[in-house]
């Protein structure tokens, strides 16, 4: 093998420097340029025959010459961001150069031009900032949309929303039907906020929370001196407070019969009399009533006035239970996890989307209210960043846990059984129409076909 001479080493070194895509600069200890490769020419648009032999500060401002810092400190630097010129961005690696005796003779720098990357990043940052602003505007606008607080995108809930939006623009009386916890008051508020009365009061009153002896005074108000303990100046009732706006009557079925008579007169005449008063007070209110009772049966039994029932049942809206909109559970679960993770300053995720199917195995008698409370408890009690199926199962009621504990099948098997049953019901409902069944289930057609094959349906 041929022995390497010093000249040979220099030839190799020269070839390496010419091959480098990075700008390579060498200066002596006074700052005079002794080497300037082709990449340096391209980077700084200065020819080597112009700059070699010249002091580098003739071409760059002294404060921007990193090589001077290296000559002074005699310490190397690696991949340091540097801006030698206002229009040039580089990553610089630089080292002092010593002779055999350890005497400083100069310095060398390798400059990687990242100008294009920095400019692109700046553009992306500006674009991203604009996108974030637009996103925030959309979020703010969405938050201001009255029905945005009603979560879920299933066909069932969307149909109810569409009906509610349609009736909201009118002054029609609405009777909201549904189990406890389905979100009846949310619908009532959304209808009010979407109506022409949105700048007027929304007055909710829970009929089941008012003792019968106090119902009349709470509802209609009273004049001074009407009864012992009455306020000296009298007091306006809920009907007066709602004047011009919307009165929301929750748990309508618990309204006493004698109050039903007086309330019906108010609806017919548009006026009220305070307890102990003789002067009619005009009121203009829109009524939205809600109940989880079977009012029709109560009418048949004489427990609710038929004439008031028909007066209130102008536009009925039946809010489905959570059992009737199982496909919304994953969305609701993730929303609640996000909400309570922020509230309790935790970073919690589900193990996988399939785990949300486990929530569907429980019938949720308390509906969305119960689901929300359950997720809050789950977030509060868990110490892990990722929720496991066991975390969910352990917090279900004992009778629900037994469904899983008394069987040898796995959680995933249970989830698969639930999913298979849902697909079967959807296919039966749509008479085997796979396109409609896919929409019903919230699947793509491809996904549905795969699952049909998987479950042998």
VEXLUM-576126 format. One line per 4 residues: number of its first residue (from 1); for each residue x, y, z of C-alpha. Coordinates in pm, whole numbers. Layout:
N
NUM> X Y Z | ...
END
This chain:
457
1> 0 0 0 | 138 335 -101 | 262 543 190 | 71 863 248
5> 285 1172 230 | 183 1502 370 | 110 1617 15 | -118 1317 -43
9> -310 1396 274 | -353 1752 155 | -488 1628 -177 | -743 1413 1
13> -837 1698 232 | -881 1931 -64 | -1110 1677 -234 | -1317 1639 85
17> -1361 2015 117 | -1460 2050 -248 | -1708 1763 -217 | -1877 1916 90
21> -2214 2078 29 | -2151 2298 331 | -1959 2623 309 | -1608 2578 449
25> -1405 2881 551 | -1056 2897 701 | -889 3211 837 | -555 3280 995
29> -530 3424 1342 | -567 3778 1207 | -892 3694 1026 | -744 3674 677
33> -923 3415 460 | -693 3128 361 | -954 2887 230 | -1299 2933 71
37> -1463 2633 -100 | -1714 2621 -384 | -2010 2575 -147 | -1904 2896 31
41> -1907 3074 -307 | -2265 2955 -369 | -2383 3030 -18 | -2247 3384 9
45> -2211 3472 -363 | -1845 3563 -318 | -1581 3412 -545 | -1280 3247 -381
49> -1034 3453 -589 | -1197 3767 -448 | -1197 3683 -79 | -888 3463 -29
53> -608 3678 109 | -857 3942 226 | -971 4001 581 | -1312 3844 634
57> -1446 4158 797 | -1429 4326 456 | -1724 4109 355 | -1916 4062 679
61> -1994 4290 971 | -1750 4229 1253 | -2027 4156 1506 | -2158 3879 1278
65> -1827 3697 1231 | -1839 3383 1446 | -1478 3294 1357 | -1355 3593 1559
69> -1528 3445 1865 | -1351 3113 1802 | -1012 3285 1765 | -1071 3466 2092
73> -1216 3181 2302 | -1018 2897 2138 | -1315 2666 2197 | -1509 2476 1928
77> -1884 2503 1870 | -2116 2258 1695 | -2440 2314 1504 | -2507 2660 1646
81> -2769 2875 1478 | -2608 3185 1329 | -2713 3472 1103 | -2400 3614 933
85> -2614 3834 713 | -2973 3958 752 | -3086 3734 464 | -2882 3428 555
89> -2951 3162 818 | -2696 2888 892 | -2599 2616 1135 | -2232 2670 1208
93> -1970 2432 1345 | -1634 2595 1405 | -1299 2507 1564 | -967 2680 1636
97> -662 2547 1446 | -333 2484 1630 | 10 2392 1494 | 229 2106 1620
101> 345 2321 1911 | -10 2400 2020 | 12 2753 1891 | -306 2908 1753
105> -269 2969 1380 | -632 3030 1278 | -983 2889 1272 | -1212 2699 1042
109> -1592 2698 1009 | -1842 2472 836 | -2166 2656 754 | -2482 2465 661
113> -2725 2693 479 | -3074 2658 630 | -3214 2982 490 | -3475 2807 275
117> -3584 2592 569 | -3612 2890 803 | -3814 3091 551 | -4042 2795 486
121> -4083 2746 859 | -4168 3115 898 | -4430 3085 627 | -4568 2770 787
125> -4574 2942 1126 | -4763 3237 983 | -5000 3003 799 | -5045 2788 1109
129> -5112 3097 1317 | -5378 3208 1070 | -5526 2858 1069 | -5536 2855 1448
133> -5707 3195 1447 | -5962 3068 1196 | -6007 2749 1397 | -6062 2949 1715
137> -6313 3169 1535 | -6500 2860 1418 | -6488 2713 1770 | -6614 3040 1919
141> -6889 3060 1660 | -6979 2698 1721 | -6987 2756 2097 | -7229 3040 2036
145> -7459 2817 1832 | -7745 2727 2067 | -7757 2357 1980 | -7379 2306 2000
149> -7413 2206 2366 | -7616 1902 2260 | -7354 1642 2174 | -7390 1345 1945
153> -7410 1290 1572 | -7633 985 1544 | -7924 987 1302 | -8167 979 1595
157> -8032 1283 1777 | -7983 1477 1454 | -8349 1428 1363 | -8456 1563 1702
161> -8219 1859 1668 | -8361 1936 1324 | -8716 1937 1462 | -8614 2152 1757
165> -8437 2402 1531 | -8747 2426 1312 | -8984 2489 1603 | -8740 2729 1773
169> -8809 3001 1517 | -9178 3003 1608 | -9362 3087 1929 | -9525 2744 1948
173> -9552 2571 2283 | -9320 2272 2307 | -9361 1960 2518 | -9028 1780 2565
177> -9064 1415 2658 | -8789 1187 2778 | -8632 1003 3067 | -8443 1179 3342
181> -8093 1281 3236 | -8143 1287 2857 | -8087 1663 2834 | -8439 1807 2824
185> -8332 2139 2976 | -8043 2168 2726 | -8296 2140 2445 | -8522 2396 2610
189> -8235 2643 2648 | -8124 2586 2289 | -8476 2647 2160 | -8495 2970 2361
193> -8152 3088 2242 | -8255 3020 1881 | -8582 3213 1912 | -8674 3579 1879
197> -8701 3586 2260 | -8332 3509 2317 | -8262 3854 2463 | -8541 3809 2716
201> -8534 3588 3028 | -8519 3209 3024 | -8680 3107 3353 | -8658 2740 3452
205> -8880 2603 3723 | -8874 2246 3853 | -9232 2168 3945 | -9126 1867 4148
209> -8898 2073 4372 | -9165 2315 4500 | -9375 2213 4802 | -9745 2221 4713
213> -9837 2490 4973 | -9579 2726 4820 | -9646 2650 4456 | -9903 2923 4392
217> -9696 3204 4545 | -9379 3086 4369 | -9560 3056 4039 | -9782 3364 4040
221> -9615 3582 4304 | -9793 3758 4588 | -9892 4102 4710 | -9767 4249 5036
225> -9937 4121 5349 | -10082 3818 5169 | -9966 3578 5437 | -9745 3557 5741
229> -9380 3578 5645 | -9450 3745 5309 | -9204 4013 5196 | -9325 4363 5275
233> -9336 4482 4919 | -9472 4160 4774 | -9289 3948 4519 | -9313 3868 4151
237> -9359 3503 4063 | -9186 3297 3795 | -9449 3387 3536 | -9376 3758 3576
241> -9002 3696 3570 | -9041 3519 3237 | -9245 3801 3080 | -9128 3852 2722
245> -8915 3539 2738 | -8947 3166 2792 | -9080 2972 3089 | -8938 2622 3115
249> -9150 2388 3325 | -8958 2074 3419 | -9126 1770 3576 | -9459 1901 3453
253> -9646 1592 3575 | -9594 1697 3938 | -9781 2027 3900 | -10074 2031 4150
257> -10421 2009 3991 | -10541 2339 4139 | -10241 2518 3991 | -10307 2352 3657
261> -10645 2527 3643 | -10497 2871 3711 | -10205 2814 3474 | -10441 2714 3192
265> -10628 3041 3242 | -10299 3229 3222 | -10221 3064 2889 | -10569 3146 2756
269> -10595 3504 2884 | -10231 3611 2890 | -10263 3754 3239 | -10207 3655 3600
273> -10323 3753 3945 | -10078 3754 4231 | -10177 3579 4553 | -10375 3834 4752
277> -10402 4062 4450 | -10703 4185 4251 | -10525 4352 3961 | -10458 4154 3642
281> -10097 4161 3527 | -10037 4105 3157 | -9769 3851 3070 | -9629 3742 2735
285> -9449 3414 2773 | -9353 3118 2561 | -9390 2787 2744 | -9160 2491 2703
289> -9261 2204 2928 | -9078 1881 2998 | -9168 1558 3168 | -9046 1205 3218
293> -9400 1097 3310 | -9656 938 3081 | -9889 1238 3075 | -10142 1066 2851
297> -10194 795 3113 | -10208 1059 3388 | -10487 1232 3193 | -10678 904 3168
301> -10645 856 3544 | -10755 1214 3617 | -10412 1304 3757 | -10350 1569 3492
305> -10597 1801 3325 | -10680 1700 2970 | -10738 2057 2851 | -10397 2169 2982
309> -10233 1862 2829 | -10358 1948 2483 | -10276 2313 2536 | -9913 2224 2607
313> -9877 1934 2363 | -9860 2153 2051 | -9518 2037 1934 | -9400 1723 2115
317> -9028 1640 2107 | -8925 1297 2231 | -8560 1301 2342 | -8418 951 2304
321> -8256 770 2591 | -7890 678 2571 | -7996 320 2502 | -8163 444 2184
325> -7850 622 2058 | -7566 384 2146 | -7357 507 1852 | -7322 845 2031
329> -7160 692 2339 | -6798 690 2205 | -6823 1059 2114 | -6978 1149 2449
333> -6722 945 2644 | -6429 1112 2468 | -6580 1457 2516 | -6631 1396 2888
337> -6280 1251 2929 | -6137 1563 2763 | -6355 1791 2976 | -6259 1632 3308
341> -5894 1578 3214 | -5869 1955 3171 | -6069 2023 3486 | -5857 1794 3704
345> -5530 1864 3517 | -5474 1508 3406 | -5371 1362 3072 | -5593 1061 3027
349> -5675 863 2716 | -5870 551 2633 | -5666 244 2548 | -5841 221 2211
353> -6164 320 2044 | -6291 -36 2090 | -6291 11 2466 | -6571 266 2432
357> -6791 -22 2320 | -6769 -150 2675 | -6971 153 2784 | -7249 34 2554
361> -7289 -289 2750 | -7441 -95 3040 | -7797 37 3000 | -7736 380 3167
365> -8073 433 3340 | -7959 785 3432 | -7873 852 3067 | -7623 1124 2974
369> -7619 1264 3328 | -7517 926 3466 | -7259 871 3189 | -7105 1213 3253
373> -7087 1153 3628 | -6940 807 3568 | -6663 946 3344 | -6588 1221 3594
377> -6549 960 3869 | -6333 752 3637 | -6100 1046 3567 | -6081 1144 3934
381> -6006 795 4060 | -5762 664 3798 | -5388 712 3843 | -5297 588 3495
385> -5257 794 3179 | -5443 532 2979 | -5781 391 3080 | -5807 14 3069
389> -6120 -197 3032 | -6073 -311 3392 | -6091 52 3514 | -6429 90 3348
393> -6560 -244 3464 | -6457 -193 3827 | -6671 119 3852 | -6984 -29 3701
397> -7255 -143 3945 | -7201 -493 4087 | -7489 -643 3891 | -7329 -521 3566
401> -6985 -653 3664 | -7140 -996 3711 | -7216 -1012 3339 | -6844 -1024 3276
405> -6717 -1199 3588 | -6943 -1501 3545 | -6818 -1580 3198 | -6494 -1706 3050
409> -6502 -1474 2749 | -6263 -1181 2727 | -6353 -814 2724 | -6281 -804 2352
413> -6510 -1103 2299 | -6783 -922 2487 | -6733 -613 2276 | -6748 -824 1959
417> -7075 -983 2072 | -7224 -641 2134 | -7110 -517 1794 | -7239 -827 1617
421> -7581 -782 1775 | -7591 -414 1672 | -7508 -503 1312 | -7777 -774 1305
425> -8039 -530 1432 | -7934 -265 1180 | -7958 -514 892 | -8299 -629 1011
429> -8419 -270 1046 | -8304 -184 691 | -8429 -516 546 | -8077 -617 449
433> -7989 -288 275 | -7619 -263 357 | -7585 100 251 | -7862 209 487
437> -7735 -23 759 | -7386 130 731 | -7534 479 774 | -7742 360 1068
441> -7431 219 1237 | -7200 505 1144 | -6972 273 942 | -6838 302 591
445> -6972 37 353 | -6629 -124 334 | -6610 -150 713 | -6959 -299 729
449> -6876 -563 466 | -6561 -658 659 | -6754 -693 983 | -7031 -895 816
453> -6762 -1136 692 | -6593 -1135 1034 | -6912 -1226 1220 | -7047 -1460 949
457> -7369 -1259 908
END
